[in-house]
Amino acid sequence: MTTKTTHPQHRRRSRPKLDTYLTIGEAADMLGVTQRYFREQVNTGRVPAYRIGPRTTRVKLSDVEAMLEPVEAALAI
């Protein structure tokens, strides 16, 4: 019985991890805001967006998370 060994050149190379992208609707749902409000944030440049084709826009999850700002305890009431 022979065991199969992998030649070093044939090993799988690890691929760089891609960012997670969301649709406008997914991002709006995640933040609990309307799609219209979120699109305004994209249109004003507050959130970078990426076009994939003529009708498809995506935003990075990390950019959506960056929109969240901590609120001081006194202001949260």
C-alpha positions in Angstrom: 0.0 0.0 0.0 1.4 3.3 -1.0 0.6 6.7 0.5 0.0 9.6 -1.8 2.4 12.5 -1.1 1.9 15.9 -2.5 4.8 17.5 -4.3 5.7 20.9 -2.7 4.9 22.7 -5.9 1.4 21.2 -6.0 0.2 22.2 -2.6 -2.6 24.6 -2.5 -1.6 28.2 -2.0 -3.5 30.1 0.6 -5.5 32.9 -1.0 -5.8 36.3 0.5 -9.1 36.7 2.4 -11.4 39.0 0.6 -13.5 41.5 2.4 -17.2 40.8 2.9 -19.4 42.9 0.7 -23.1 43.7 1.4 -25.9 45.0 -0.8 -27.4 48.4 0.1 -30.4 46.6 1.5 -28.3 44.3 3.7 -26.3 47.2 5.0 -29.4 49.3 5.7 -31.0 46.3 7.5 -27.9 45.8 9.6 -28.0 49.4 10.8 -31.7 49.6 11.2 -32.1 52.4 8.7 -33.9 52.8 5.4 -32.3 52.0 2.1 -33.0 55.6 1.0 -31.0 56.9 4.0 -28.2 54.5 3.4 -28.0 55.5 -0.3 -27.8 59.1 0.8 -24.8 58.2 2.9 -23.2 56.6 -0.1 -24.0 59.5 -2.4 -22.5 62.0 0.0 -19.3 60.0 0.3 -19.7 59.0 3.9 -19.7 55.3 3.0 -17.5 54.1 0.1 -19.4 51.9 -2.4 -18.2 49.7 -5.2 -20.1 49.2 -8.5 -20.2 45.7 -9.9 -21.8 46.1 -13.3 -24.3 48.8 -14.3 -26.9 48.1 -11.7 -25.1 46.4 -8.8 -23.6 48.3 -5.9 -21.9 46.8 -2.9 -20.4 48.2 0.3 -17.7 46.6 2.5 -18.9 45.3 5.9 -16.0 47.0 7.5 -17.0 50.3 6.1 -20.6 49.8 7.4 -19.3 48.9 10.8 -17.1 52.1 10.7 -20.2 54.2 10.5 -21.1 53.2 14.1 -19.8 55.8 16.5 -19.7 55.3 20.3 -22.0 57.6 22.2 -21.0 59.0 25.5 -23.0 57.7 28.4 -24.5 61.2 29.1 -25.7 61.5 25.5 -27.2 58.0 25.3 -30.2 58.9 27.5 
